[in-house]
Amino acid sequence: MSKLYPVNPSFAAASRLRRDDYTRLYAESVSDPEGFWGRIGQRLDWIKPPTKIKDVSFDPKDLHIRWYEDGELNVSANCLDRQLEKRGDKVAIIFEGDDPKDSRRITYRELHAEVCKFANTLKHLGVVKGDRVAIYLPMIPEAAVAMLACARLGAIHSVVFGGFSPDSLAGRIVDSQAKVVITADEGRRAGKHIPLKVNVDAALERPGTNSVETVIVVRHTGGAVHMQSPRDRYWHTLMEGQSADCAPTPVEAEHPLFVLYTSGSTGKPKGVQHSTGGYLVFISYTHEQVFDLREDDIYWCTADVGWVTGHSYVVYGPLCNGATTVMFEGVPNYPDHSRFWQVIDKHQVSIFYTAPTAIRALMREGEAPVKKCSRASLRLLGSVGEPINPEAWEWYYRVVGEERCPIVDTWWQTETGGIMISPLPGAIATKPGSATLPFFGVKPAIVDAEGTVQEGVAEGNLLITDSWPGQVRTIYGDHQRFIETYFSAYPGNYFSGDGARRDEDGYYWITGRVDDVINVSGHRLGTAEVESALVAHPKVAEAAVVGCPHEIKGQGIYAYVTLVAGETGSDGLRKELIAWVRKEIGPIATPDYLQWAPGLPKTRSGKIMRRILRKIGENLPDQLGDITTLADPSVVKNLVDERLIK
């Protein structure tokens, strides 16, 4: 039995929802989804209100997901224009730079003017509704401005995390056929400069990237960069003289708002395509309810806009709700390990939403860096990106929140758009490590390997049996891959790719990925991507990559490498290969362990048995199971003897 933390009565007394509200609304949301989401949909300003709420089929032969399909709206107008009358002078974005001396506040009125000016800039460059725009920026306000300006015109943005390599960026530009790339001279991270413009230049030398007509460069650090005329233009010069008046373009509810690339279990990253209407309804509603939002909250989600959490819970959710959102360019341990708590005191943050990786890293430094700061403004804590281990949860609750701030441990994915399973802080008692109960309209199920639905206490694969408005609509340009990835394993259901268990109270515990995807610091990486990068090196014949336990990142990357004939493994070559993967994909994909493998365990049909490699990487050589089906069982002994984690 895990420990149960009851709802704090004083928090519940002032919260939006109590337990009986949750029970009643959840029952309504699953028994009458059209009535429920039709009513919740009224939280947006519609240019043409919808009359058709839900039209969904999970049948692989006729797979379509449509919510509010005959409605028309504009996301930028919902986030900005409708706030001007009552909240024009309220701070929309608090920017906190990498350097603690660098911060600024932007009101809704100021943000509206900047977005209109930049939308006019894009218009003058020929960007129209449906065009794709790639955004490769640091965590600076211009990133939010660029996203909202695209939304204002009905252009589809594709934000690429600033830590990705030129090759990763090029692949995303090729797939989306972006017309414009928006970048900065450099990014800043822990005092170091990240060469963003140099990376864009390198990406645009790759084949297939000639859809790009213009590169817009934000002068951020002032670092010297090569500007190629007429392609490259500075943001500030383009903005000069632009009107701060730009009418929002009405778009259909199902018009794509953005495409965000995420790792798949097979090589090429997939462009997750989100809608306009259903997405905005779902993320604004989850943001309001899960975080028990109040008018005077200062809300800080530490995610980068390059990930879905930054889209949904740094930019669109908070601004649609008229909240004050913090954008943080830095890292938790620069200039020192008190940085998060210093920022909370400086800006009087009341809601704090971060990743277990950051919590574990700060926990390692002890309580002193936390206790140096007051944190008295905090009232609610959140966790996102991966399952949080109970020890980290307890530390977060006790040390950071002083046992007075509830924790919302949220499970969701790039594909779900917004939060799916989470406590509601005034309604649901918490257990350290459990995401607890489904959000309104979310119908989870646990199945065994054969696809049989398990009732009561169970463990298996996590499915969602019916649609919700924030659901991914397709994989950009590849609807067949969409069907095969999410709807073919268990027809009639959405397969999350995660495993879960349900306890005696009906609470859900996410156990991690069940496919060939690893979760490093809350960011998904396909093992196939890392393997492809390794095999691209001339000295590597074959590679297999698995996740392994990592006390800070949750999962680390463990690579087994077979060299081409005539090459021998050395420390120098190991370092070279690790640096090679960093260059090919980005620092996020840096292998933690790289073991030389004279041979890999394969079935007679040639399939690598990753199950065996996972157990070796987890230092569980006595749990390898049956290896008699391998083509050459003797390779296993060498791998076990030479393993790097003992």
C-alpha positions, 0 to 999 in steps of 0.5 A: 500500500502506498501512502495516501495524502488527503486533499488539504481542506483549506486548499479545497475550501477555496478551489474550483472543484471538490471531490463531488464536483469531480465525480459528477462532471467526470460521469457526465463527460463520459456518458454525454461527451457531446453535451459536456464538450459542447458546453465547455467549448463555449469558453472560447470566443468563436467567430462562427459557433459550432453546431457539430461537436463530435465526429470521430471514428477509431476504425482503421478503415475510416479513421477520422477525428473531428471536434467542433468541425463547423465552427470558426475561430482564431487562436491568437484572438482568443489569447490576446484580443479578448483579454484587452478590455479587462486585462490589457494592462495585466502582465501576460509574459514575465521573461527571465533570462539565462542571466539573472539580471535579465528580465522583463514584463510584457502586458497583454496590450504590448504582446498584442501589438508585437504579435500584430506587427510580426503577423504583418511582417510575415504577411509581407513575406508572402506567408498565407493561411496553410503555409508552414513556418519553422521556429528555431528559437531560444526561450525568449518572448519572440518565440511566443510572438512568432507562434501567435503571429502564425496562428493569427494568419492561419499559418502552421508553425513547427517549433524545433527545440533549440538543442537539436542539431542541423540534421534534425532541423533539416529533417523537420524542414524537409518534411513540413516544407517550411517557407520561412525559418525564424531563428536567433543569432545565438541562444544562451544556456548556463552562460554559454552561447548556442550557435542557432544561426550557424545551425540553420545555415548548415541545415539549409545546405542539406538536400530538400530544404529549398522550400525555405524562402526567408530566414528571420534572425532575432538579434539576441546575444549580438553575436556576429553571424553570416547573413546571406542576402536576400534570404536572411533578414533581421527581425528588428529591421523587418518590424520597423514601420509595421502596423500594430493592427492586423485582423485575425484570420478566421480558420475552421476548428479542424485547421492545423494550428501546429505540427510538432515532431516527436520521436517514433519507434521507427527512425524518422520523427513524426509530425504530430498535427494538432487542430485549432478548436478542439486543441484550444478548448482542451488545453485551456480547460485542463490548464484552468482546472488542473492548476486551479487557476486564479486571476492573480496567479503567477504561473511558471512552467519550466518547459521549453517551447520546443516541446509540447508542454511549452506549446500547451502550458507555457503559451496557449493554455495560460494566455487563452485563460488570461494568466501571467506566464513565466518564460525562462531561458536558463537552467536549474543550476545556473548560476547556482543550484538555488536558481529555480527558488530565486526566480520563484521569490523574484517574481512571486510565482504561485504555481510551479510546473517542472520535470522529475529530472530537474527535481532529482538533480536538485534533490541531489544538492540537498535542502540548503539551496532550497531553504536559502529562498522563501518560496512563500508565494507558492501554492501549487506544484506540478510534475510533467514529462515522465513518471516521478519516483516516490522519493522525488515526489516526497522531497518536492512535497516536503522540502520545496512545498513545505507540505502545504502545496498539493502536487499535480503529477500529470500524465500526457503526451505530445499526441494528447495535446494536454493533460489526460490523467492527473489529480485535481488539487482540491478534489483528489487525494494523492499518492507519491508516484501516481498520476491518480485519476483521468481528466474529464472526458478521458476513458483509459483502459488497461489491456494485456498483451492479447488486447483483453481489457483488464478490470480492477487491479491490473497491469498492462498497456495503456489505451484510451478508448474514446476521443477527446478534443485535444487529440492528435488528428494525423501525422503530417503528410502520412495518415497511414503511419498515424493509423498504424502507429496508434490504432492498429495494435488495439483496433478501435482504441488509441494506444499510448505506447505506455504501460500502466498499472491500476491499483485498488483505488482505481489510481493509475501508475505509469510504468514507462514506454513499452515500445522502442522509445526511451524517455530521457529527462522527460523528452522522448527519443526513438532508439532507432534514431540513435542507432541510425546516427551510430551506424552512419559512422564509418567505423560502426557496422551495427548498433542497438540502443536501449534505455537504462536506469539513470538516477537524474534523467530517469532513463539513460541511453545505453548503446551496444556497438559492433565495429566494422571488421578490422576496427577495435574499440578504444576509449578514444573511439568511444568518445568519438562516437558519443560526440558523433551522436551529439552532432547528428541529433543533439546533446539530448541524445548523448549516450551515457554508456557505450559498450563494444559488442562483438555480436548482438543477440538476434533471433534466427530471423535476424531481429535484435532481441532488445529485451535481453539488451535491456536486462543487461543494461539494467544490470539484471543478467539473471533475468534474461529469460529464454535465450535458446531461440537466439541464432547464437546464444553465446554472444550473450555471455560476452555482453554480460561479462563486459557490461558497463553497469555492475 
